[in-house]
Amino acid sequence: MSVGAIGVVFGDIGTSPIYAFRETFATHHGAPGIQVDPVHIHGVLSLVFWSMMIVVTFKYVLTIMKADNKGEGGSLALLALINRKSENAKWTAPFVLLGVFATALFYGDSMITPAMSVLSATEGLQYVHSGFKSWIVPLAVAILFALFAIQARGTEKVGKLFGPIMMLYFLALALMGLMHLSAMPSIVLETINPVNAITFFMTDGFRAFVAMGSVVLAVTGAEALYADMGHFGRKPIGVSWMTFVLPSLMLNYMGQGAMVLSTTPEQAAELIKDPFFLMIPDAVRIPVIFLALAATIIASQAVISGAFSLTQQAINMGFLPRMQIKHTSAAAAGQIYIPTLNWALMIMVIILVLFFQSSSNLAQPMASR
C-alpha cells in the first residue's frame, strides 16, 4: 500500500523540484528576481524546508489526516465530521461555505496541476535535442489525453503501475542532490536553520514576499494526501512521506542550491534558469529526463484521484447532482472512477496547456493563489 501511495499520492508534490526552485528566482508580476547569492539561496531553501515541515508534515500527515470520515479524507469529509459532531447547529453554516469553497479550490488544482507538471517535464526534452522545442505543447496534449484515458482501469492498477516508477524517480532525485551536496555539505545545516528564512525577509521585504508565492509551489499537491486517504489509508501515506518522499525531495532542493553556489556568479545566473535539468550529469541526461517526464504524468494522478473522492462525497452530501460512479476495486470501497468528471477535467486541462503554452507562464497564476 505504501508503494501504491508513492505512485498515486506523492506524484504531484514529487515533481515540484522541476520548477519550484527555478520560479522562486524568476521575475514575476513586475517585481525583479531575487539575487543569486548565499543569503538568498539559503533563505529560499530554508523556506522550502519549513514549508514542507509545517504544511505537509505537521498540518496534513500528523494532524488533519487523523480526522477521517469513515476512512475518507478531504474538505468535505472534514465538513461532514463537523456537521455530525455539532448536531447541525446553526453556527456550522459558515463551515459549510468554507468546505464548499475549499472543494472548489481543489477542483481548480485538479486542472492546473496536470497542465503544469506535464508542461514542465516536456520542456526538459529541449535539453535532449533543440528540435523538440516546437513539439512541447503537442506532446503535452497527447500525454494528458493518454493519462485521462487510462483512469477507467482504477486507482489500484494505476498505483501498481506507477509505484515502482515513482520510487525510481525519488531515488534519482536523492542521488542527484547528494552528488552536488558532496561539494558543499554545509548547506544542509543552512537549510534547516530557520534564521536564514527570517534573514531573507529582513533583507528583501516585498521581494521575499513575492518569492514566497513561488516557494509555495514546493508543497503543491499536499492537499492530495488528505483527499486521497480513502484510496490507501493514513498509515501507508504517512510512512511513505516520512521515510522516503520527504528526504528525497529535500536532498534534491539542497543539491540544486549547492550546485548554483559552487559556481561563479555568471554561471550561477545561467544555472538558476533551469537548475533541475542542468544538474543532471551528461552521461544519464536522456534517461533521467524521460524518467522526470514519466513522473510528471504520474503526478497528475494524485489530484485526479482526489477529485473523484471529493465528487463522491459532494454527491452524497447533496452538493452535486448524481453521476455515474464506478467502483474499480473489490476490496477498497474508496477506489472509484467517475467518467463525467474525468473527461470534463481533461478538457479543461488541455485548454490550460493551449492557452499558457509554457510552465513559466502557468506558474505565475499558481504562485498568486
ABEGO torsion letter per residue (X at the ends): XAAAAAAAAAAAAAAAAAAAAAAAABBBGGBBBBBBBAAAAAAAAAAAAAAAAAAAAAAAAAAAAABBBGGBBEAAAAAAAAAAAAGGBAAAAAAAAAAAAAAAAAAAAAAAAAAAAAAAAAAAAAAABAAAAAAAAAAAAAAAAAAAAAAAAEAAAAAAAAAAAAAAAAAAAAAAAAAAAAABAAAAAAAABAAAAAAAAAAAEAAAAAAAAAAAAAABGAAAAAAAAAAAEAAAAAAAAAAAAAAAAAAAAAAAAAAAAABBAAAAAAAAABAAAAABBAAAAAAAAAAAAAAAAAAAAAAAAAAAAAAAAAAAAGABBBBBBBBABAABAABBBBAAAAAAAAAAAAAAAAAAGBAAAAAAAAAAX
